[in-house]
């Protein structure tokens, strides 16, 4: 389940976005201002960030700058969602390093389309960077995982959902979730994204050794 952080100071808008994302099987979290958004992003390492531009204390441009300057959050896909819809505003946002720029009010289909496109592009970038070998889960045992946990992580790393993994391995989704909790604990991470990166490092190393 992909984690998405919504940074939005308007309570109703934030609630609506979180509801849409939850119904679409994402794992959303919300922050009511830019400073809290930065804290959550660094703590949770979401798979994607939706951020308003005009906010008190620290605006969206400040949030993006801070996250891009931090190595741990620099590559997280970042989408501006704002009422500032002029072309010059869009160019400004993209020039600052945003991955996309959506204007409020945004249609649900456009929102989900942008999210899907950015998540897919990020997955492709990761695959190109690491060049992993997915032939076997055995290398993942080096992370201290049990054989079944290594199998689960191998499929997670390939972008499979809990339901997909349950079908592939012939187990229940509840069991998949239980394995994931153990995997996160053993790896010292809090999200699928962080676990995936650890796995890709190992799988890429095993590929290079061949």
C-alpha positions in Angstrom: 0.0 0.0 0.0 1.6 3.3 -1.1 1.9 6.0 1.4 0.9 9.5 0.4 1.4 12.6 2.5 -1.1 15.5 2.0 0.2 18.9 3.2 -2.8 21.2 3.1 -3.8 24.0 5.6 -7.6 24.0 4.7 -9.2 21.4 6.9 -12.1 20.5 4.6 -9.8 20.1 1.6 -7.4 18.0 3.6 -10.1 15.7 4.8 -11.6 15.3 1.3 -8.2 14.4 -0.2 -7.4 11.9 2.6 -10.8 10.3 2.1 -10.4 10.0 -1.7 -6.9 8.4 -1.2 -8.1 6.0 1.5 -10.9 4.8 -0.7 -8.4 4.2 -3.5 -6.4 1.9 -1.2 -3.6 4.3 -0.5 -2.2 4.9 3.0 -2.7 8.7 3.4 -1.5 11.0 6.2 -2.1 14.7 6.6 -0.3 17.8 7.8 -1.9 21.1 8.4 1.1 23.3 7.6 4.4 23.2 5.9 6.7 22.8 8.9 4.7 19.8 10.1 4.7 18.4 6.6 8.5 18.4 6.4 8.7 16.6 9.8 6.2 13.9 8.7 8.0 13.5 5.3 11.3 12.9 7.0 9.8 10.6 9.5 7.5 8.5 7.3 9.3 8.7 3.9 6.0 8.6 1.9 5.9 7.3 -1.6 4.5 10.7 -2.9 3.6 14.1 -1.5 0.7 16.3 -2.4 1.3 19.9 -1.2 -0.6 23.2 -1.3 1.4 26.3 -2.2 -0.2 29.1 -0.2 0.1 28.2 3.5 1.0 30.2 6.6 4.4 30.0 8.3 6.0 28.1 5.4 4.6 27.9 1.9 4.8 25.0 -0.5 7.9 26.3 -2.2 9.7 26.3 1.1 8.6 22.8 1.8 9.8 21.6 -1.6 13.2 23.3 -1.1 13.7 21.7 2.3 12.8 18.3 1.1 14.9 18.4 -2.0 17.9 19.5 0.1 17.6 16.5 2.3 19.1 13.3 0.8 16.5 11.1 2.5 13.6 12.9 0.9 15.1 14.4 -2.2 13.7 11.8 -4.7 10.1 11.6 -3.3 7.6 12.5 -6.1 6.2 15.9 -5.2 2.9 17.3 -6.7 1.7 20.9 -6.1 -2.0 21.2 -5.6 -3.1 24.8 -5.5 -5.6 27.5 -6.5 -2.8 29.4 -8.3 -3.5 28.2 -11.8 -1.8 30.7 -14.1 0.8 29.4 -16.5 3.5 31.5 -14.8 2.6 29.9 -11.5 2.8 26.4 -13.0 6.2 27.1 -14.6 7.5 28.5 -11.3 6.4 25.4 -9.5 8.0 23.0 -12.0 11.2 25.1 -12.2 11.6 24.7 -8.4 11.7 20.9 -8.8 8.1 19.8 -8.5 7.1 16.7 -10.5 3.6 18.0 -11.3 1.3 20.9 -10.7 -2.5 20.5 -10.3 -4.9 23.4 -10.0 -7.8 23.4 -7.6 -10.5 22.3 -7.9 -9.0 19.2 -9.4 -11.2 16.4 -10.7 -10.7 13.1 -8.9 -9.7 11.4 -12.2 -7.0 14.0 -12.9 -5.7 13.7 -9.3 -5.5 9.9 -9.4 -4.0 10.0 -12.9 -1.2 12.3 -11.8 -0.5 10.2 -8.7 -0.4 7.0 -10.7 1.9 8.5 -13.4 4.4 9.8 -10.8 4.4 6.6 -8.8 5.0 4.6 -12.0 7.8 6.9 -13.1 9.5 6.6 -9.7 9.3 2.8 -9.8 10.9 2.9 -13.3 13.7 5.2 -12.0 14.4 2.9 -9.1 14.6 -0.1 -11.4 17.0 1.6 -13.7 19.2 2.9 -10.9 19.5 -0.5 -9.1 19.2 -3.1 -11.9 18.0 -5.7 -9.5 17.8 -9.5 -10.1 14.3 -10.8 -9.2 15.1 -14.5 -10.0 15.3 -15.5 -6.3 14.5 -14.3 -2.8 17.5 -16.1 -1.4 19.8 -13.0 -1.3 17.2 -11.2 0.9 17.9 -13.8 3.7 21.1 -11.7 4.3 18.8 -9.1 5.8 18.0 -11.5 8.6 14.6 -12.5 7.2 12.9 -15.8 7.3 12.5 -17.6 4.0 8.8 -16.7 3.7 9.5 -13.1 4.7 12.1 -12.9 2.0 9.6 -14.1 -0.6 7.0 -11.5 0.5 9.7 -8.7 0.3 10.7 -9.9 -3.1 7.2 -9.4 -4.4 6.7 -6.1 -2.5 9.9 -4.9 -4.3 8.3 -5.6 -7.6 5.3 -3.4 -6.8 2.8 -6.1 -5.9 -0.1 -5.3 -3.6 -0.9 -7.4 -0.5 -3.7 -9.0 -2.4 -1.4 -9.9 -5.3 1.2 -11.4 -2.9 -1.5 -13.4 -1.1 -2.6 -15.0 -4.4 0.9 -15.6 -5.6 2.1 -17.3 -2.4 -1.3 -19.0 -1.6 -1.7 -17.3 1.8 -4.2 -14.8 3.2 -3.8 -11.0 3.1 -3.7 -11.0 6.9 -0.7 -13.3 6.8 1.0 -11.0 4.2 0.4 -8.0 6.5 1.8 -10.0 9.5 4.9 -10.8 7.5 5.3 -7.2 6.5 5.2 -6.0 10.1 8.0 -8.5 10.9 10.0 -7.3 7.9 9.7 -3.7 8.9 10.8 -4.5 12.4 13.8 -6.5 11.3 14.9 -3.9 8.8 14.3 -1.0 11.1 12.0 0.8 8.6 8.4 2.1 8.7 7.2 1.8 5.1 7.1 -0.4 2.1 9.1 2.2 0.2 12.0 2.1 2.7 11.9 -1.7 2.8 11.9 -1.8 -1.0 15.0 0.4 -1.2 16.8 -2.0 1.2 15.8 -5.0 -0.8 16.9 -3.3 -4.1 20.3 -2.7 -2.7 20.7 -6.4 -1.9 19.2 -7.7 -5.2 21.3 -5.3 -7.2 24.4 -6.5 -5.5 23.6 -10.1 -6.2 22.9 -9.2 -9.8 26.3 -7.5 -10.1 28.1 -10.5 -8.6 26.8 -12.8 -11.4 
